[in-house]
Amino acid sequence: MEVSKLGRYQIVAELGKGAMGVVYRALDPMLDRTVAIKTINMALELEEMGEYEARFYQEAKAAGGLNHPNIVTIYDIGKSGHVAYMAMELLDGKELRAMMAPGKPMPVANAVDIAAQVAEGLGYAHEHDVVHRDIKPANIMIVRGGLVKIADFGIAHMRSTNIRTQTGTLLGSPKYLSPEQVAGKRAEPSSDIFALGVILYEMVTGKAPFTGEDVTGIMFQILNFVPPPPSSLNREAPEMLDFIAAKALAKSPQNRYSDVREMARDLRECGKHVGQVEQVTAHLAPRPARASFDPEPAADLLVRPVPKTRREDAEPGPLEPAVALGFSRAFDSLDATMRLAAQTGMTREMEDFAKTIRMRIERGGAGTPEQARAFPLARQSGWSRRDKLIFTTGIICATLIGAMIVFA
């Protein structure tokens, strides 16, 4: 049935339909302003209707108390017949989802700015004990001037609420669920941080960090798969962005940002370096992307930080050029050999060796019986002076080569 009026609001046009209901453009005659009206889907079983309606009012209570530039403003809430509705500001913009395309990264500067604004809005919500639980591109609006607005706190979780979901039921989009949500644990502010990390990664690289043929495959990757650093897929991404993404996507909540506002500050700082990276990497080819897969059980992965595996994924740095081996001019004489002996504490041994050589040359023999046994060739008769010089030179060269091997 076509709706023409909800409460005091006059319906102008239908803007879209979602899983929970219809969104209309409407006119508020009392304040003479155009608003967006979100309704809850009433075509449900009675039991389901009670759950959805309770969650709908929860959204109004949560979002209605938030007043921040990066969060959609809620004006009013009401019920008309069997239709519950909520009036909110009408945004002149488009969903982030419409700005993202598979395989086409967004400009890094834009991606970082959008993520920073989302982080600032979430920081305000978390400060007021509101966890969104369903951060995804479809719930992020980009309006004129590049202002970011977080919408749809329909499944936001207030710590003081008594509304609970059925055990085992996952609220949220599978691609952006945190490991603890996949494991059936309660969503906390760190869960929103993880989802924002997924969006940031997807904006910068043009690829989702966790994919699969079905929901089960996606969840398995969320628990076990560590995606490659963004800079390996987009050369314009600065190294600092790798660290931000790694910290936001840590498997264990304890290893993520303790406060999403810290992430916002890091993103703002990162944005200052984006232009510099674009200039430096304009002539470079992207590094090969490498992912990491860990077969450990999910229970262990939930307490394991991503940065550790990031270090394992790090690309090896350039190797230092090998030093060419060769003989130094400092070792081309007996004096140099003696200097080396002095540095190594072998002066006395070298002096004895030199004395032995001189004795052999002067006597035409091998010196003492011990020296004769050490140099049997020297006892042979008929050695000329030339033979003795060649033998001496060979001994010295052998000593030099041995010293170089020891100290190489």
C-alpha positions as CSV (number, residue, x, y, z in Angstrom):
1,M,0.0,0.0,0.0
2,E,1.3,3.4,-0.9
3,V,2.0,5.6,2.1
4,S,1.2,9.3,1.8
5,K,1.6,10.5,5.4
6,L,3.4,9.3,8.6
7,G,2.4,11.2,11.6
8,R,2.8,14.9,10.7
9,Y,5.2,14.1,7.9
10,Q,4.0,14.3,4.3
11,I,5.6,11.6,2.1
12,V,7.1,13.1,-1.1
13,A,9.0,10.2,-2.7
14,E,10.6,6.8,-1.9
15,L,14.4,7.0,-1.6
16,G,15.1,3.3,-1.2
17,K,14.5,0.0,0.5
18,G,16.6,-1.9,3.0
19,A,16.4,-5.1,4.9
20,M,14.5,-3.4,7.8
21,G,12.2,-1.1,5.8
22,V,11.7,1.8,3.4
23,V,13.3,5.2,3.4
24,Y,11.2,8.1,2.2
25,R,11.7,11.8,1.4
26,A,9.2,13.7,3.4
27,L,8.2,17.2,4.4
28,D,7.8,18.4,7.9
29,P,5.1,21.1,7.7
30,M,5.6,22.3,11.2
31,L,9.3,23.3,10.6
32,D,9.0,23.6,6.9
33,R,12.0,21.4,6.2
34,T,12.6,18.3,4.1
35,V,13.6,15.2,6.1
36,A,14.3,11.5,5.5
37,I,11.9,9.1,7.1
38,K,13.0,5.6,7.9
39,T,10.4,3.0,8.6
40,I,10.5,-0.5,9.9
41,N,9.4,-3.5,7.8
42,M,6.1,-4.6,9.2
43,A,5.7,-7.7,7.0
44,L,7.2,-10.0,9.5
45,E,6.1,-12.7,11.9
46,L,4.9,-11.5,15.2
47,E,7.9,-12.7,17.1
48,E,10.3,-11.2,14.5
49,M,8.3,-8.0,14.5
50,G,8.8,-7.5,18.2
51,E,12.6,-8.0,17.8
52,Y,12.9,-5.6,14.9
53,E,10.7,-3.0,16.4
54,A,12.7,-3.1,19.6
55,R,15.9,-2.7,17.7
56,F,14.4,0.2,15.7
57,Y,13.6,2.1,18.8
58,Q,17.1,1.2,20.1
59,E,18.5,3.0,17.0
60,A,16.5,6.1,17.8
61,K,17.6,6.1,21.4
62,A,21.2,5.6,20.5
63,A,21.6,7.9,17.5
64,G,19.2,10.5,18.9
65,G,21.5,11.2,21.7
66,L,24.5,11.7,19.5
67,N,25.4,15.2,18.2
68,H,28.4,15.1,16.0
69,P,29.2,16.5,12.5
70,N,30.1,13.0,11.3
71,I,26.9,11.3,12.5
72,V,23.5,11.6,11.0
73,T,21.2,13.8,13.1
74,I,17.9,12.2,14.3
75,Y,15.0,14.6,14.6
76,D,12.0,12.6,15.7
77,I,10.6,9.1,16.3
78,G,7.0,7.9,16.2
79,K,4.5,5.3,15.2
80,S,1.6,5.6,12.7
81,G,-0.7,2.6,12.9
82,H,1.5,-0.5,12.5
83,V,4.4,1.5,11.1
84,A,7.2,2.7,13.3
85,Y,9.3,5.5,11.8
86,M,12.2,7.8,12.5
87,A,12.7,11.3,11.0
88,M,16.4,12.3,10.3
89,E,18.3,14.8,8.3
90,L,18.2,14.4,4.6
91,L,21.6,14.1,3.1
92,D,22.6,15.5,-0.3
93,G,25.3,13.0,-1.2
94,K,25.9,9.4,-2.0
95,E,26.9,6.3,-0.2
96,L,30.6,5.4,0.1
97,R,29.6,2.1,-1.5
98,A,28.8,3.9,-4.8
99,M,32.3,5.4,-4.8
100,M,34.1,2.1,-4.5
101,A,34.7,-0.3,-7.3
102,P,36.5,-3.7,-7.3
103,G,40.0,-3.4,-8.6
104,K,39.9,0.4,-8.6
105,P,41.6,2.0,-5.6
106,M,40.5,5.4,-4.5
107,P,43.0,8.2,-4.3
108,V,44.9,7.5,-1.1
109,A,44.4,11.1,0.2
110,N,40.6,10.7,-0.2
111,A,40.5,7.3,1.4
112,V,42.6,8.4,4.4
113,D,40.4,11.5,4.9
114,I,37.2,9.5,4.8
115,A,38.5,6.9,7.2
116,A,39.7,9.7,9.6
117,Q,36.3,11.3,9.6
118,V,34.6,8.0,10.3
119,A,37.0,7.4,13.1
120,E,36.2,10.7,14.7
121,G,32.5,10.1,14.5
122,L,32.9,6.6,16.0
123,G,35.1,8.1,18.7
124,Y,32.2,10.4,19.8
125,A,29.7,7.5,19.7
126,H,32.0,5.2,21.8
127,E,32.5,8.0,24.3
128,H,28.7,7.9,24.8
129,D,28.7,4.1,25.1
130,V,27.3,3.4,21.6
131,V,28.8,0.7,19.4
132,H,27.6,0.8,15.8
133,R,28.2,-2.9,15.1
134,D,27.5,-2.5,11.4
135,I,30.1,-0.2,9.9
136,K,30.2,-0.7,6.2
137,P,30.4,1.5,3.0
138,A,26.6,1.4,2.7
139,N,26.2,3.1,6.1
140,I,28.7,5.8,5.3
141,M,27.5,8.9,3.4
142,I,29.6,11.4,1.6
143,V,27.9,14.8,1.3
144,R,28.9,18.1,-0.3
145,G,32.3,19.4,0.6
146,G,33.6,15.9,1.4
147,L,31.9,15.7,4.8
148,V,31.4,12.1,6.0
149,K,28.2,11.0,7.9
150,I,27.7,7.7,9.6
151,A,24.2,6.4,9.2
152,D,22.0,3.6,10.4
153,F,22.6,2.9,14.0
154,G,19.8,0.3,13.7
155,I,21.8,-2.5,15.3
156,A,23.9,-0.3,17.5
157,H,24.5,-1.8,20.9
158,M,24.1,0.3,24.0
159,R,25.8,-1.2,27.0
160,S,22.9,-0.2,29.2
161,T,20.2,-1.8,27.0
162,N,18.4,-5.0,27.9
163,I,17.7,-5.9,24.3
164,R,19.6,-9.0,23.2
165,T,19.8,-10.8,20.0
166,Q,19.2,-14.5,19.6
167,T,22.2,-16.6,20.6
168,G,24.4,-17.4,17.6
169,T,22.8,-14.7,15.4
170,L,25.3,-12.4,13.8
171,L,24.3,-8.8,13.2
172,G,26.2,-7.0,10.5
173,S,27.7,-7.6,7.1
174,P,30.0,-10.6,6.9
175,K,32.9,-8.9,5.1
176,Y,33.2,-6.3,7.9
177,L,32.7,-8.5,10.9
178,S,35.5,-8.7,13.5
179,P,37.0,-12.1,14.5
180,E,35.4,-11.9,17.9
181,Q,32.0,-11.4,16.3
182,V,32.6,-14.4,14.0
183,A,33.4,-16.4,17.1
184,G,30.1,-15.4,18.7
185,K,31.5,-12.9,21.2
186,R,30.0,-9.5,22.2
187,A,30.8,-6.6,19.9
188,E,32.9,-3.8,21.5
189,P,34.3,-0.5,20.3
190,S,37.3,-2.5,19.0
191,S,34.8,-4.3,16.6
192,D,34.0,-1.0,14.9
193,I,37.7,-0.3,14.6
194,F,38.2,-3.6,12.8
195,A,35.4,-2.9,10.4
196,L,36.9,0.5,9.7
197,G,40.2,-1.1,9.1
198,V,38.6,-3.4,6.5
199,I,37.0,-0.3,4.8
200,L,40.3,1.6,4.8
201,Y,42.1,-1.4,3.2
202,E,39.4,-1.8,0.6
203,M,39.4,1.9,-0.3
204,V,43.2,2.1,-0.7
205,T,43.8,-1.2,-2.5
206,G,40.5,-1.8,-4.4
207,K,40.4,-5.2,-2.9
208,A,38.6,-6.6,0.2
209,P,41.1,-8.1,2.7
210,F,38.8,-11.0,3.3
211,T,36.9,-12.8,0.6
212,G,35.2,-16.1,-0.1
213,E,32.7,-17.9,-2.2
214,D,30.2,-17.8,0.7
215,V,29.7,-16.5,4.2
216,T,31.6,-19.5,5.7
217,G,34.6,-18.8,3.5
218,I,34.7,-15.1,4.4
219,M,34.5,-15.9,8.1
220,F,37.3,-18.5,7.8
221,Q,39.5,-15.9,6.2
222,I,38.7,-13.3,8.9
223,L,39.9,-15.8,11.5
224,N,42.9,-17.2,9.6
225,F,44.1,-14.9,6.9
226,V,46.4,-11.9,7.1
227,P,46.2,-9.7,4.0
228,P,49.3,-8.2,2.4
229,P,50.2,-4.6,3.3
230,P,48.3,-2.0,1.4
231,S,51.5,-0.5,0.0
232,S,52.2,-3.8,-1.8
233,L,49.0,-3.3,-3.8
234,N,49.1,0.4,-4.2
235,R,52.5,2.1,-4.5
236,E,51.0,5.5,-3.5
237,A,50.2,4.2,0.0
238,P,52.8,5.3,2.6
239,E,54.4,2.8,4.9
240,M,52.6,4.4,7.8
241,L,49.3,3.3,6.3
242,D,50.6,-0.3,6.5
243,F,51.0,0.1,10.2
244,I,47.6,1.7,10.7
245,A,45.9,-1.1,8.8
246,A,47.8,-3.8,10.6
247,K,46.9,-2.4,14.0
248,A,43.2,-1.9,13.1
249,L,43.0,-5.4,11.6
250,A,44.8,-7.2,14.5
251,K,43.0,-10.5,15.3
252,S,43.0,-9.9,19.0
253,P,41.0,-6.8,20.2
254,Q,43.7,-6.1,22.8
255,N,46.2,-5.5,20.0
256,R,44.1,-3.0,18.1
257,Y,43.8,0.7,18.8
258,S,42.6,1.1,22.4
259,D,40.6,4.2,21.3
260,V,39.4,4.9,17.7
261,R,40.4,8.5,18.2
262,E,44.0,7.3,18.3
263,M,43.4,5.8,14.9
264,A,41.9,9.1,13.7
265,R,45.1,11.0,14.8
266,D,47.3,8.5,13.0
267,L,45.3,8.8,9.9
268,R,45.5,12.6,9.9
269,E,49.3,12.4,10.4
270,C,49.4,9.8,7.6
271,G,47.5,12.1,5.3
272,K,50.3,14.7,5.5
273,H,52.8,12.2,3.9
274,V,50.6,10.9,1.1
275,G,51.7,13.7,-1.3
276,Q,55.3,12.9,-0.6
277,V,54.9,9.3,-1.3
278,E,53.1,10.0,-4.6
279,Q,56.1,12.0,-5.8
280,V,58.7,9.5,-4.7
281,T,56.9,6.4,-6.1
282,A,55.7,7.9,-9.4
283,H,58.4,6.0,-11.3
284,L,58.4,2.8,-9.3
285,A,56.6,-0.4,-10.0
286,P,54.4,-1.9,-7.2
287,R,56.0,-4.4,-4.9
288,P,54.7,-8.0,-5.2
289,A,51.8,-8.5,-2.9
290,R,52.2,-11.4,-0.5
291,A,49.6,-12.6,1.9
292,S,50.0,-14.8,5.0
293,F,48.0,-17.8,5.9
294,D,48.1,-19.3,9.4
295,P,46.6,-22.7,9.9
296,E,46.4,-22.4,13.7
297,P,43.0,-22.8,15.3
298,A,40.8,-19.8,15.5
299,A,41.0,-19.7,19.3
300,D,44.7,-19.1,19.1
301,L,44.3,-16.5,16.4
302,L,42.0,-14.4,18.4
303,V,44.8,-13.6,20.8
304,R,47.5,-13.2,18.2
305,P,48.4,-9.7,17.0
306,V,48.7,-9.0,13.3
307,P,51.9,-6.9,13.5
308,K,53.9,-10.1,14.2
309,T,52.8,-11.7,11.0
310,R,53.3,-8.4,9.2
311,R,57.0,-8.7,10.1
312,E,57.0,-12.1,8.6
313,D,55.4,-10.7,5.4
314,A,57.9,-7.9,5.1
315,E,59.6,-7.6,1.8
316,P,63.4,-8.3,2.1
317,G,65.4,-5.2,1.8
318,P,68.1,-4.6,-0.8
319,L,71.3,-6.6,-0.2
320,E,74.5,-4.8,0.4
321,P,76.9,-5.2,-2.5
322,A,79.5,-7.8,-1.8
323,V,83.0,-6.6,-1.1
324,A,85.4,-7.9,-3.8
325,L,88.2,-9.9,-2.3
326,G,91.8,-8.9,-3.2
327,F,95.2,-8.2,-1.8
328,S,95.9,-4.9,-0.3
329,R,99.0,-3.0,-1.1
330,A,99.6,-2.8,2.6
331,F,100.5,-6.5,2.5
332,D,103.1,-6.5,-0.3
333,S,106.2,-6.6,1.9
334,L,107.7,-8.4,4.9
335,D,107.4,-5.2,6.9
336,A,103.6,-5.3,6.4
337,T,103.5,-8.9,7.5
338,M,105.3,-7.9,10.7
339,R,102.8,-5.1,11.3
340,L,100.0,-7.6,11.0
341,A,101.8,-9.9,13.4
342,A,102.1,-7.0,15.9
343,Q,98.3,-6.4,15.7
344,T,97.5,-10.1,16.3
345,G,100.0,-10.7,19.1
346,M,102.2,-13.0,16.9
347,T,105.3,-10.8,16.7
348,R,107.6,-13.3,18.5
349,E,106.5,-16.2,16.3
350,M,107.1,-14.1,13.2
351,E,110.6,-13.0,14.4
352,D,111.5,-16.6,15.1
353,F,110.3,-17.5,11.6
354,A,112.3,-14.7,10.0
355,K,115.4,-15.7,12.0
356,T,115.0,-19.3,10.7
357,I,114.8,-18.1,7.1
358,R,117.9,-16.0,7.5
359,M,119.8,-18.9,9.1
360,R,118.9,-21.2,6.2
361,I,120.0,-18.7,3.7
362,E,123.3,-18.0,5.4
363,R,124.3,-21.6,6.2
364,G,122.8,-23.2,3.1
365,G,120.9,-25.6,5.3
366,A,117.8,-25.8,7.5
367,G,119.3,-24.6,10.8
368,T,118.6,-26.7,13.9
369,P,117.4,-30.3,13.8
370,E,113.9,-29.2,14.6
371,Q,114.0,-26.6,11.8
372,A,115.5,-29.2,9.5
373,R,112.5,-31.5,10.2
374,A,110.2,-28.6,9.5
375,F,111.9,-27.8,6.2
376,P,113.3,-31.1,4.8
377,L,113.8,-29.6,1.3
378,A,116.3,-27.2,2.7
379,R,118.7,-30.1,3.7
380,Q,119.1,-31.1,0.1
381,S,122.4,-30.2,-1.3
382,G,122.8,-28.1,-4.4
383,W,120.4,-25.3,-3.6
384,S,121.3,-22.2,-5.3
385,R,120.7,-18.7,-3.9
386,R,117.9,-18.3,-6.4
387,D,116.2,-21.5,-5.1
388,K,116.5,-20.2,-1.5
389,L,114.9,-16.9,-2.4
390,I,112.0,-18.6,-4.2
391,F,111.5,-20.9,-1.2
392,T,111.6,-17.9,1.2
393,T,109.2,-15.9,-0.9
394,G,106.8,-18.9,-1.0
395,I,106.8,-19.2,2.8
396,I,106.0,-15.5,3.2
397,C,103.2,-15.6,0.6
398,A,101.7,-18.6,2.3
399,T,101.8,-16.7,5.6
400,L,100.1,-13.7,4.1
401,I,97.4,-15.8,2.6
402,G,96.8,-17.6,5.9
403,A,96.6,-14.2,7.7
404,M,94.0,-12.9,5.2
405,I,91.9,-16.0,5.6
406,V,91.9,-15.7,9.4
407,F,90.9,-12.0,9.3
408,A,88.6,-12.0,6.3
